[in-house]
Amino acid sequence: SPFVAVLSFQSVHWPHHAPDEYLARYADRYDVGWDKIRRARHQRLIESGLLPAGTPMRERDPRVSAWNELDAATRRTEARRMAAYAAMLDHMDYQIGRVLEELESSGRARNTIVVFVSDNGPDQSEPNRAPRAVAWYAARYPETSDESFGRPGSFPTYGPQWAQSGAIHLSGYKGQATEGGMRVPLIVRHPEGIAGGQRTDAFAFAPDLVPT
């Protein structure tokens, strides 16, 4: 029988939490900092064909310092914040894989369209660092050490520091009417009806998906 299933993850919304084994995978991954990572991602997007050659990379967010200008302690803290986000994303990806494997093993994959879409661009907000909210968050999320990020009792976000790494060539973030806030990931999979590896510039509006 035909079916429609909607799987809405809390991931990767803050607070960014993940199992320890996933946190361990990314513990040192982001020590090189946002400047090098942004350049590397921009280059990969061009090499993969997702961005046309010559597409400029956005300038570093003016509120964010160059990575090499930060002291060692701040670099460590910022790297662990991003690591918690990446671990949460990886764990979500694993769960999506379980769904796809079930479709395959049950023989329904070839007749099922799978759509993966986000509801917004990268999030710059850091509610736990807002002056009027610091005490509220401190009382409820007391774990603030680098080692605690991603674990119960912590409230890691990643701020514009790392949000800019999710909007490589687009301006703005979640909550802003700019491309960095409005253009979001979209992947459509249908083994027999859609050839893989294609890129399209067709306009799609997320709220249209389920009624369609």
C-alpha angles and dihedrals in degrees: 000000000000114000140184118209126183118196111189114187125204083212130127095021119108137300088062107216131165140162115280094249090059093045089053091057092062102033093116101015096104100041089109089069139230098290095061093038093052092051092047093049092048090053093048091051090055094044091050092051094243088115124038116245111269095031105147121234115236117254118258112277105268090230092058125081124225109268093240090056093063123092119246095258093052092047090053093049093048093047091052091049090057091043090059090052093049092048091052091049092049091051091051090050089055091054091050087052090056090056093049091048090053090052089051097046092047093050094242099109096091092056098040127090111210119199123190115191138157125221097224146000125268115314119238096181122116104186094173090060096050108117095232093047103042094097093048093052094042091056094050101032105034097163107096106151120116090245092055096056110120095018131100113290094030128103107200120179125167105218127197087312091078100015087075087062089061094052100049098166101010129088124233136010144243112324094030127101092231129106092261088059100037106036109076139174115283125179122175120191129188114151097206104025105042125047111230126242097035127139123205136188093203114134116249127179115205098220089059094064103081098041089048 
